[in-house]
Amino acid sequence: MTPRPHDAAAPRAQDSRGISARPAPMERDPGMPVSTWRLRSDCWEYLGFAVKRLATDHDHAEALAGDGEIQRNLRALETIELYWGGFGQRYVMAIRDLLEAGDYPAAQDRIRRVVRRLRRDTLPDEPRDDFLDEQERAEQLNDEETRPRFEVLVVDQIRPQDRDALRAETLRLRNPADDFVYDYVIVPSADDAVAAILTNPHILACVLRPGFSEHTREKFSKDLTETVGLAREQAVPGAASGRSSLASVQRVLGLADTLSGLRPELDLYLVAGAHIEDLAGALTRRFRRVFRREDQLELHLSLLRRVSHLYDTPFFSAIQEHARRPVGVFHALPVARGGSVMSSPWIRDLSDFYGLNLLLAETSATSGGLDSLLAPTGAIKKAQDLATRAYGAKHTFFVTNGTSTANKIVHQALTAPNDVVLVDRNCHKSHHHAVMLTGARPAYLEAYPLNDFAFYGAVPLSRIKQLLLDYRAQGRLDEVRMITLTNCTFDGIVYDPERVMAECLAIKPDLVFLWDEAWFAFAAFHPVTRRRTAMASARRLERRLGTRAHEAAHRQQQERLYAPDGTPAPDEVWLAERLVPAPDAQIRVYATQSTHKTLTALRQGSMIHVYDQEWFREAEDPFHEAFMTHTSTSPNYQILASLDIGRRQVELEGYELVQKQLDLATSLAQAIARHPLLRRTFTVLTAHHLIPPENRQTQRPMPMRDGTASMWKAWAEDEFVVDPSRITIEISRTGVDGDTFKHEYLMDRYGIQVNKTSRNTVLFMTNIGTSRSAIAYLIEVLVKLAERFEEDWAQSAPSVVARDEREMPPLPDFSSFAPPYATDGVLPDGDMRAAFYRGQRGAVEYVLGDTLRERVARGEEPVSAAFVTPYPPGFPILVPGQAITAEVLAFMAVLDTREVHGYDPRRGYRIMRR
């Protein structure tokens, strides 16, 4: 939990120059680093409120000045501002001096300037500056900038006067023509550097100077101490380039690897003295450039140029330029340039509502600075390359008709008729459709059911390994081509992709992986969540396979897994071991992401990320054919432009936005769990509810609530974790089902939009656009609803039983493919495409549910001729060729989802004709 601002820190001692020295131990643990943005903001906001009272209430000023809250907030800020640029610790201490001198208007003016910057507002006119010395005047000038601002971390032990000189030099180098401005954050040690980039998301570059020490002199909170330790222990070393036995060089390399592992978007620079020519050859894989100390101008220009590269949006800029050009349209799209709109008296409201720029930007042209999505060579190609860098992929492709299409592209590119694809039974319907279209044979993997909440979890690794071993035992492992899993699931269950891929590759070294990350695009921009994305996992696994330690571990394990004659050990041995893949195993990983679902993009804006070592030898040409098969020749340029500018946003402020998203979700969960009325009505589902004990080592129900270190450990060790940005609440005590709660109570009455419900749960998802006000409004609405439900219960007769207290049948597993469509009757794969097309040729009948249940009870085995898919969540209960069982029908009978694709309640189920 993040405490109130006034509980944050104890007083900080000062040296003879008034500069803050080591702080005294903190009064209370200030909580997780991801909450620092809120703690910092709240402290300044409170000071603004309190000092305004001091400045205006002259009769009670003396009593108000003795308020301990003011002093505690000042102490908190003296600790926090160490890791933030701009105003800094000395600014806070000057405010304290003004308050002690009774100059409340001056203190109020200084606080107001900070608050306005935090709110990204403009500054008041004519600020009082008679109390400012030269350095403070520079800070004031600095604060009046309206250009985008970022911060640069400098790691070095330097004297206070040298800090002032460095900041003064930065202001001197600043040019009115520069597009951006930056402030320095200067810390003395490697520990402080890690703490700074964990707590300050505004840092976009880091300058290492070899004079830094290893360990901090600051009194970190317990959580921050553990987090810094974990970050430094688990850094993935970069590839070596050159040799050096210098301890100082190795120390610099270690810190560089730690920082880049935590925040890959950081630009790293080295400023050194003697022998930089030798250092440059050894360090170029870690650092963008190496400078001598006197090269401040070159460093300054490099910092600005690098951020300009992050800021660059090639396709969005091309669209803007096109909209500004006078053009004669003798092409498709009457709506282009507003031609069919602006002259019409009947549809002018289209431009009034959406604006003229939307029409000016509409075009079918692929020349004149624009580009073709099907064969990009210009602006779209550059935009995709920038996204490749941002997401840590080897190749990235934009998709303008959603991740459903992205999934079909990957399936078609990588699989062929009769290939076996291991498919998460509960993945999105697009995977099932893709398998049917390609003619591959799906072998369904069963996720563990959460029967109490009427939805599924994820597929345990032991089940995946067992199925691969079953195919090996039957001599059919060579037919298995690909595995597709959903990471994270609709309900927030997150896999450990690195472990899944490593252990599967140990059984089949050429297996291809498709990770459906439709709901997980944001995860690439936070140091904890990133480790469980497909691209980060692929990169880490590739590095690990190239180490000598891994080669030795594989060799030793092979001696346990195989007898001298080459006979494999029993399956029990393989399942019990954490399998180590061969060093030459192929890393072939694809991720599809609904960028529009969790990041800034227009609806249907998605991406395909590729990390495939066989790309140029095997996958590139089939992929492009599949891409052209499923991609419109007239893609929506506005969607493409939004993907481009959304990439800019996450590279420049993604860490900050995701921090806030996760923190606000945790605040929501805590508010519901602690409010006396809310916790009587609703239950927040935690890892204890959503993940079986055997699939997690962490015992805490919500690790992030305990701090970043706790979350870090869970995400590093547990087989499954819960995405903290998703809050699922159980609502059975309200007496209404989830669908009714969503539509009639949340949406119709209060305008609260939610995406998914089950019979007795509602899922609330935060995103990078969620605000503190939105969280407060949701809590207010839930309290009002809880009051209403309690009143309804109080007025009900004791015999009345809520609908959701009736027994819910267990979630049905995939039954099996019926004999005509099963491959061999031993392994679970089947020919779904044959069943689908037979069902399309009229060999079907419609049977109502009651009649079908009677047939099944008589021993018949009806066969589904169609996909039957409740939406949301969007995975099929039945697929073509599947045997229909009593369990499936019992589940469908009580399903309360309003939208069920493939099922007509008037005619019933579509089944194969007998």
N, C-alpha and C positions, 0 to 999 in steps of 0.2 A: 504493500500500500504506500502511496505517496502521501506524506504527512502534510498538514497545513504549512504554509510558508513560514510561519513564525516558529516552527519547530526544527528548522533546517540545520542551523550551525551555531557554533559557539564563537566567542570573540576571537579575532585574529590579532596577534601581536604586531607592533609596528617598530621599524628600526628608526634610527635618528633622522632619516630623511623622510619619514612619514610613509615609507613603502611597506606594504603588507609583508610580513614574514610568515613562518609556518603557523597554521591555524591551531587553536586548541581543539581537543576532541569535540566532535559534534554532539549536540544535545540529544539528537535522535537520528537514526539512520534516515537519510533523505530519500531512500528508495531507489528505484531503478533508473539508470541513465536515460532510458527512453522517456521518462517523465520530466526531465530537466527543463524542457521547453515550457512546460506548464508551470513548474515551480518558479522558474525565472519570471515568467509573465505575471504570475499571481503576486509575487513579491513586489514588483514594480507597480502593479495596479493598486495594491494595498497602500504602498507608500504614497502614491498620488492622492488617494482618498484621504489618508490620515493627515498628510501635511497640508492639504487644502483646508481641512478643518482648523489646523493650527494657524494658518494664515488669515482665516476669516473670522474665527471665534476668539476675539481678543480678550473677552472677559474670562474665558476658561483656558487660555493658551497654556498657562503654566501647568495646570492639571493635565491637560492633554499631552503636553510634552513629556510627562512622566510615564506615558503609556509604554509598557514593556514590549508591546507588539511591534512598535516602530523599530526598537533596537534589535529585536530578534530577526526582523526582515532585513535590516541592514547587515547583520552578521551573515545571514544566509547568502545575500548577494555578494559579499566580500569573498565567499568561497566559490560561488558559481561563476562570477565574472572572470576568474582566472582563466577559464577555458573559452571565453568569448572575446571577440575583437570589438573594436569601436570604443565604447566609453571606458570599460575596464575597471579594475579595482580602485585605482586612484580616484576615479570619478565618484565611486560610492563613498569613499572616505572623505572626499571634499563635501559631499552632501551631509555626512555626519557632522563635520566641522561647522557647516552653516546652521544646522539645527541646534548644536550646542551654543552657537553665538546668538541664537534667536532670530536669525535672518530667514524667516519662514518663506517669504515671497521668492527669494532667490533660490532656495532649496526646491520650492514648488516648480519653479521655472525649469530647473535642471531635470527634475523627475519627469515633468511633462514632455520634455524633448525625447527622453528615452522611450516613454510609453508610446509616443507618436511614431517613433521609428519601429517599435515592435508591432504596431498596428499598420505599418506601412502608410501612414498619413504624412501630410506635409507639416512643416514646422510653423509655429505661430510667428507672426510678424514682430519685428523689433524685440527680440528676446533680451532680457537684462544681461549684460556682459561686463559690468563694471568690476566684478569680483574675479574675472578670469585672468590667469597669467597667459603667457605666450602659447604654452602647450594646450591649455584649455581652449584658447581661441582657435587653434588648429583643429581641435576636436569639434568645435562648433561649426567651423567651415566644412569639415568633413561630413557632418550630419546633415547639412543642407543639400547634399547631393540627391538628385532624383534618379540617377542612373542605377541600373541593377547592381547590387552589391554582393560580393562574396568575401570569404575570409581565407587567409593563408596561414598555415601552421608552420612556425619556425621552431625547430628542436635544437636547443643549444643553451649552455649555461653562460649567460651574459649579465653584465652589471646593469643596474637600473638606468644609468646615464646612457649606456649603449643601446638600451631598448628605446629610449627617447630619440636617440640619433637615428636609429633604424626607421622609426615611424616618421620622423621629420623628413628623412630622405625619400620615403614613399610618397609623402605629400608633395615634395618638390618635383618628383618625376611625373606626377599626375598631370595629364594633358586634357584640356577641355574637349579635344577631339576623340578621346578614348570612349569606347562604348560602355565600359564597365569600370567600377572602382572596387578596391579591396582594402581590407584591414588586416593587420598582422595579429595572430595569437602566438605568443612566445612562451614556450615551456622549457624547463631545464632537463627533463629526463625522458627516457623511453616509456616508463609507466605513465607519466603525464601526457605524453603524445597519444598513447592508446586511449587514455581517459578523455582527452580532448576530442578525438574523432568519434568516440562513442556518444559523447554528450552534446556536441555541437555539429549539427547537420549542415551548417553554412560553410564549413571548411571544404574547399574544392581542390586545394593543392597543399603540398607539404614540402618544406625545405629542410633537409637534414644537414646539420653542421657537426662534424665529428666531436665537438667539445661536449656533447650531452653526456649525462650520467645514466646509469641503468635504472636506478630506483628513485621513487618520489620521496620527498620530505613532507608531502601533504598527508593529512589524516583522512584517507578515503573512508567512505561508508563500507560496511561489510560486503554488501552486494557489489559495489564498484571494485573493491579489492579482488573479489573472486572473479569477476568478469574480466578484469585486466589480466589476471593470471591465466585464465582459460584462453584468452585471445593470444597471449604470447606463447603458450604451450602448444596450441593447435595450429599455428601458422603453417601453411604449406610452402616449403621452400621453392623458390623459383629455380629455373634451370641454370646451372652454373655456366659461366662464361669466363674463362681464364682462371688463374690460380693466384692465391695470395695467402700468406701465412700470418699477415698482420692481424692482430687481435682487434684493432680498431676497425679494420675493414669488415671483418666478420660480424662485429657488433652492429655496424651500419647496415650490412646485408640482412641481418636478422630482423632489425626494426623495419626495414623496407618491406620484407616479406610479410611481416605482421600487419602493417598498415594497408598494403595492397590486398591482403586476404580479407580484411575487414571491410574495406571500402574500395573496390576495384576502380571506381570512377575517379579516385584521387590521382592527381598528377604529382609525381615524385621528382624532386630535384636534389642534387647534392652540391653543396658549397664547401670546397676544401681549399687547402693551401698548397703545400709542396707536392710535386709528383702527380698532378692531376691527370697528366697524359697517361700514366700507367693505370691510374684508377679508372679512367674513362673506359679503357678496354675491358676491364673486369666487371664493370657495373652497369653497362648500357642496357642490359635486359631488365634491370630494376628501375633505372632512372631515365627520365626523358632527356635531361642534359646534366652535365657536370660543369660548374662554374668556379672561378676563383672569387674570393670575397670582394674584390674591388669591382666585379662585373655586375653592379647593381642595375644598371640600365638594361643590360641584356636579360637579366632575370626578370625584371619588370615587364619587358616586352614579351618574354616567353609566357609569363603568367597570363597576360591579357590575350595573347594569341591562342593559347590552349582553350581558354574559356570561350573564345569566339568560335572555335571548332565545335565545342559542345553545343553552342547556341545556334549553329548553322542548321537550317531546315531547307534542304535543296528543293524539294518538291513544293512545299508550302510557299516558298519564295517565288518559284516559277509560276504557281497559280496566281499569286498576287500581281506579278508582273504582267501576266496574260490579261488579268482583269483591268489593268490600267491602260492597255494598248488599244488604239482604235483598230477594229478588225471588221472586215466584210465577211459575213457568214454565208458561204455557198456550200453547206455541208449539212449533216444531220442536226437534229435538236432545234426545233423552232423556238424552244424556251431559251436557247443560248443568247446572251447579251440582252435578254428580256424582250426579244423580238415579238413573240406571240403574246406577251403579257402587257407590256407598257402601253401599247396602242389599243388595248381592249378595254371597253367600259365595264365589262362583266367580271373580269378576274384580276383587276388591279390590286385587289386586297391580298393576292399572293405576295406581291413585292412589298406591300405595306407591312405584312406580317413578318416575312423572312428577311427583307432588306434587299436592296439592289445588288449588293456584292455577291450574293448567292447566285443570281442570274448572270452576272458578269463573269463569274468563275466557271460557269457551266460551258462545256465544250466537248466535242468529239475529236478534237485535234490531238495528234501525238507529236507534232513538230512545233517549231517556233518557241523552243525552250521547254516544252513539255516532254512527255515520254510515253512509251507503251508499257503497260504492266506485263504483257505477254512476252515481250522481248526488250527489257529495259537496257538502255545504254547510257542514259543521261541522268536527269534529276531523280527519277524513281530508283535507278540503280544506286546512286549516291545515298539516297535516303535509306535504302535497305542495308547498305554497307554500314551506315552509322548505327542502325538498329542492331546489326550483328555485333558491333563493338559493345553497345550498351547492355545487351543481354548475355554476353559471353559465349556466343555461338561461333560456328565457323561460317555459316551461311544463314541468312534470314530472308523470308519472302512475305510480302504483304498479301493479305486475302481480304476481298471486299464483300464477301457474302457469308461471313461467319465461320466459326470453328467447325460447324457441321461439314462444310465444304472442305475445310483444311484437313479434316480427318479422312475424307474420301480421297483427297489428293495423295496423302501419304500411303494409305492402303493400296491404292492402285499402283503407285510407283514401286512398292516394295514386295508385293505379293502377286502370285499367279494362281490360276485354277489348280485346286487340289493341294496347294500349300496348307499346312495346318497353322492356324493362328490361335494362340491362347488369349482368350478374351475375358475380361472381367464381366461377369454376368450382368452386373448392374451399371455398366458404363452407359454413356449417352447413346441414344438410338442411332446416331450417325455411324457409329462403329459397326453395329449390326447390319445396317444398310450397306455399308462399304464392303463388308465381308460377302454379303449376298451378291453385290455387283461384280466383285472380282472373281467369284467362284472359289475362293479359299474356303477351307472347312473350319468352322469355329469349334474349338474345344473350350467349353465354358468353365471358368474358375468361379467358385462360390465365395462371396464375401461372408464374414460372420454376420448373423442377423442380430438386430436390436429389436426383438419382438415387443418389448415394453413400449417402444416409441414408434413402431411401424415403419422403420427404415433400416437399411443395411449399413454396415461399416465398410471395411476394406478386406482385401484378400490376404490372409496370412502367408508369409513367405514359405512356411512349411508346406502349404498346399501347392504352391507353385513348384517347389522343388520336387514334391512327390509326383506331380503330373509329368514333369520332365523325366523323372526316373522311370515312370510307368511306360512312357514312349520308348525309352532306351531298352527296357526289359522286353518290349514287343518288337524290337528291331526297327522301329519307325522314327527314331529321333531325328534322322536326316530330313524327314518331312516337315518338322517343326521349323517355321521360318521366323515368326515374330510373336511378340507378346505386347499387348496393349493394356495399360492400367490408367486409372483416373487419379491424378495427383494435383490438388487435393480433391476429395469427393465433394459433392454438393453440400454435405453436412459438415465439412471441415476436417475429415480424417486425412492425415498427411502421411505418405510413405517415407521410407528412407531409400531413395532411388539408388544411391551408391551401393548400399548393401544388397538390394534386390538384384541389381545388374551384376555385381561381382559374383554372387553365389550362383546365379543362373548361368553366367558365362563359364563357371567352373564345370558345369555339366555339359553345356553346348556352347563352344567358344565363338561361334559365328551368329549367335542369336541377335536379332534386331529388336530394338525397343521403341515403342511409341508411347509417350507419356502425354495424356490428355490433361493439360494444365489450364483448361478454360477458365477456372476460377482462381488461378495462382500466379497471374502475370506480375502482380505487385511484389511477390516474394523475392524477386531478383534484386531488390533495392534495399534490403535490410540484412545486416551481417549474420543474424541468426537464422532467419527464414531462407536466405539464399542457399545455405548448405543443402537444403532439401529440394532444390529445383533440378530439373533434368540436366540443364546445361552445366551448371556448377558441378554437379555430381559426375558428369562425363569428363570434364576437365580434370577434376581431382583423381578420378579413377585412372585416367590416362597417365598422369604423372606418377601415380603409385605403382602402376605396372612396370614402369621403367626403372625402378630402383632395385638395387642389389638386395636390400632387405626383403622386398617382396619376392624376388626370385628364390631366395633361400627358404622363405616360408612356404612357397608353393612346392618346392622340392621335398621338403620335410612332410608336408601333408600328403603328397602323392604316395609316399611310403606307407602311410596308414590306410589310404583309401583303396590301394590295389595290392593284391598278392603278387609274389615274384613272377607268377605265370601270366600276369595281366588281368586276372579276374577281379572285378570290382567287389569291394566289401558290401555287405548287406545294406539295404536302404536305410536301416536304422542308424547306421554309422554316418551315412551321408547327411541324414536329417539332423543328427546331433551336432555335427561339426559346423563351424562357420567357414564355409568353403572359400578357398583362395583360387582365383582364376589363373590360368597360365599366363606368363608374361607376354605371349604373342596373341592373346585373345583380342578379337576385333571390337573396337568401341564404335558402335553404330546406334546413335541415339537421335530421336526426333521428338520435338515437343510442339504441340499445337496450343495456342493461347488465344482466348477471347480478350484481346486487349481492351475492348470497349466495356467489359464487365467490371474490371477492377482498376483500370487506368484511364487516362483521358484519351478518348477516341469516340467517333460517332458510331452509332449502332451498326453492327455487322463488321466492324473493323477488327480483324484478327491477324495473327502472324504464325508462320511456321519457322521454327528454329531447328537447325541441323548441326549435329556434331558427329559426322560420319567419316571414319578413316578410309572407307571404301567409296567415297563420294565420286571421285573422278574416274575410278576404274569401273564402277558398277552402277551407281545410283543416279548420276547427274542427268543422263539422257532420258531414262524412264520417268524421272521426277518432272522434267520439263514437259514431257508429253502428257503426264497426268495433270499437271498444272494447267495446260492449255485445254484439256478435256473439260475441266470443271470451272474454268474462269471465264467470265463474260468478256467478249471482245469490246464491250462498252462499260468498263468498270467505273464506279462512282469516284470522281476525282476528289470530291469533298471528303470522302472516307479516307482516301490515301493521304490527303493533306493533314487530316487529324491524326493519323498514325505517325506522321513525320513530326508534327509539333508536339504530340504526346511523348515521343521519344526524347525530344529536347527537355521537356519538363522533368522526366524521371532522372535524367543524367544530372541536371542542375539542382533539383530539389526533391528527388524521389525519396532519399533517406529521411528527410524531415517529414514528408507527407506520410510515409508508412509508419514512422515512429508515432505520429499523432493518431493514425488510424488504429494501431494496436492498443495504444494507451487509452483511447476513448472507449474501445470495446471492453477493456478491462474495467474501466470506470462504470460502464453500464452493468456489467455482471456483478460488480461489488454493490452497486446501488440496489439492485433487485434482491441480492442475497441478504442484505443487511436491513432493508426497510421492513419494519414489523408487519405491515399490511401486505406488501408485495410478496414476502417470503411465505406468507400463509396461503397465498393464491397461486403463485408461480414457483417453479423450481428451475434454477439454472443448471443445465446439464454440463457436467465436467468430464475430464478424462476418465474418472471412475465410472461414469455412466456409459461412456461411448467407446472405451477401449478395454478389452478383457485384460485381467491382471497378467496373464502369461505373455501379453504383447507389449508390456511396458515395464520398465524398471523403476521409473519415477513414482513415488508414492503420493506426491502432492496432487490434489485434484486440478488446480489451475496454476501451473508452474510460473507463468508470467506474473501472476499476482504476487508471487514471492520475490520477484526481481529478475533482472536479466540473467544473472548467473544460473538461477534455477531453470529458467527457460532454456538457456544454452545447454545445460547438462542433459535435459530431457530431449532436446532436438539432436544432440550428438549421440545419445545412447539408446533411446527407446525405438522399438520397431515401428510403432505408430505414435503420432502426436496429434493434438487438436489445434487447428488454426485459431489463434486467439482473436482474430478479427470477426469471428462468427459466434454469435451467442444464440444457442438454442434453449428455449424455455418450454417446460412441460406445463400444460394448461388444463389437465383433466379436472382440477378442482373448480374451474369456471363453469362446468356443466355444458360447454359447447365444444364442438369439434374444431379442428384447426382451420378448415376451410371457412366455416362460419365466422370464426374469430377474425380471420384475415379480411374477409369481404365486408361483413355486416358491422363489425365493431371498429377495426383499425382503419380500413379504407373509407367506408361510407360515412362514418361519423367524424373521424379526425384527420383524414387525409394521410395516414401512415401507410406507406407502401412496403410490403415485404414480398419476397420472391417465392419462398417455399414453406409449405406446411405439411405435416403428416396428420394422422388421425387425432393425435393429442399433443402435438408440438408445433411451435412457430419459430422460424429461423430469422434472426435479425443480423444483418451483415453491415459492418461499417466499411467504408471505403475512403480513398484519399480526399474525397470531397465532403466527408462527414464533419460537422462542426460541433463544438461544445453545446451550442444552443440547440442543435437537433437532438443531442443526447438528453438534454434537460427536458425538451418537449416530450420525447418518448417516455421518459420516466413519469412526467406529469400525467400523460394519457394513461399509462398503466395503472397509476394510483387511482385515477377516476374510474377505470374499468373494474379494478379490484373492489373499490367501494360499492359499485353497482352490483357486482356478483355476490358480495357478502350480504347486501341487502336482499337480493333475490333469494339467497339460501335461507336467510332468517325468516322470510315470509312463506317458504315452501313447507309442505307437509312432510313429516319425517319419512314417509314411505316413498317419496319421490327420489328416484335414482338418476343421477346424471348419465347422459347418453354414453360418455366416454368411460364409464365404469363397467360397461358390459365387456364380456370377454372378447378379446381380439384374437383371431386365429393366427398361428405362426406364419411368418413370412415364407412364401414358397421358394424352394430352391428350383433350379432348372431341372425339370423332370428327366427328360432324355429325348433324343431324336427317335421318332418312331422307326420301326425296322426298315421300311422302304428307303429311309433317308440316312440311317446310321451307316458309318463306314465299315466297321467290323464287329460291332456288338460288344467289344471289349473296352476300347478306349472311347472317350465321349464325343469325338468330333463327328460331324455329319454334313450332308450336302444340303445346305439351306437354300442355295440358288435353285436347285431342281424343284424343291417344294414350293418356292415362291412362284416360279413360272407355271408350275402345274396349277397353282391356285389362281393364276391370272387367266388361264384358258378355260374357265368355266366349270372345272371339275370340283365345284364347291357347293355347299348348301349353308343356309343360315339357320341356326338353332338357338332358341331362347335359353337363358341360363337355367331355369328350372328343368326344362326338358333335358338339357345336357347333363345336369347333375343326376337325373334319373338314369340316363344311359350309362354314365360312369358307375353308378351304384350297381347296375346289372352286370358289370364286368367288361363293358365295352371300353375301347381305348381310342377316343376321337383324336384327330390330328389337326392342329391349327393350320389354317391356310393363310394366315396374315400375322403381321405384327400388331400386338395389342399393347399400347403404351400410354399409361397415365402421365399427364404432363401438367405441372412438374411432378417428379424430377426428371422425367424424360428417358427412362430405361424401360425396355419392353418386359411385360409379364409373360407374354407368349411370343414366339417367333415361328415363322413357317417351318413345318416339319416337326414341331415339338408335340410330344404326347401330352394331352390335356388330362390333368389329374384332379382328384377331389380337392386336394390342398390348394391348387390354383383357383378353382372355382369358389372355394370357401373364402379365400382372400378377396377375390373380385366382388363377392356379394356384399361385403361390408366396406368396400373402398368408397371414400367420400369425395375423391377428386372430381371436379366438375368436368374437366376436359380429359377424355380418354380417346386417343387416336386408335383407329382400327376396330372400334367396337361400336355397334349401332344398337342402342337400347331398345329400339322398336323391333328390330329383326333378330338381334342376338349375335352370337359368335359366328364367324365365317370358318367353317371346317371343311376338310377334304370329304368329298362325297364317297360314301361306302360303295 
